[in-house]
Amino acid sequence: MNTQRIGAIFEKDLKEFRKNMMLLMMPVIPIFLAIMYSRMGEGELPVFLLYLIVGATYSAVTTSGMMTMMAEENEKKTLRGLIQSPASLADILIGKSLVVGLFTFISLVISLAILGNDEFLAFQPIVGLILLFLFFLLLGIGIGLFTKSVANTSAYIMPVMFLFGFTPMIEFLNLGEDSIAIKIADYFPIMQMIDMHETNSWTAIGIVAIWVIAAAIFTFICLKKVSTDN
């Protein structure tokens, strides 16, 4: 791992990120939602709405941003050149992840500041937020690696946002507590974070960690395939 190469990749992708209107609009989505929810009434917002903002930030900014940048490298046929360059695969992924992480952090901090909620400053929620970031980041890397063009990312972005980012919205479907869909959704990362927030359960953090490991395995498989193909 070379810090100079990571820095060079970070600077290059930061410039490209700022030129891409679609990528620049993604961090605005959770901020817009935060403004809308902050005007819903007096008092504290329900926990599920807070984590809906978190899920929107991670899916719209982290996963979408990483997915788009990796797909763009595939579309321009530059991923092979990067892999064959002196920069290692770790240098490439870390450099790109820093760009996505920067915009994710800015968007999340602004959104939570608008909501005026400081419950996320405790140790346990911070650990959970870090694990969630890693999950959505790895998911974006994995999907981006086998997506051949930026246009094709739209087929994956929406399912990821609704399945993993907006999971709490399943409560509005009136499926009933005994519904299989509800029971399955309860084990999804965002729903586990809500459970952690309400019960202070470290078991919920452990389940999110399992999701991170699963995403890491998925990304590793995709990386092996890309390395073999190249």
Secondary structure, DSSP 8 states (H G I E B T S, - for coil): --HHHHHHHHHHHHHHHHH-HHHHHTTHHHHHHHHHHHTS-SS---HHHHHHHHHHHIIIIIIHHHHHHHHHHHHTT-HHHHHHSSS-HHHHHHHHHHHHHHHHHHHHHHHHHHHT--GGGSHHHHHHHHHHHHHHHHHHHHHHHH--STGGGHHHHHHHIIIIISGGGGGGG---TT-HHHHHHTTSHHHHHHHHHHH--HHHHHHHHHHHHHHHHHHHHHHHHHHHH-
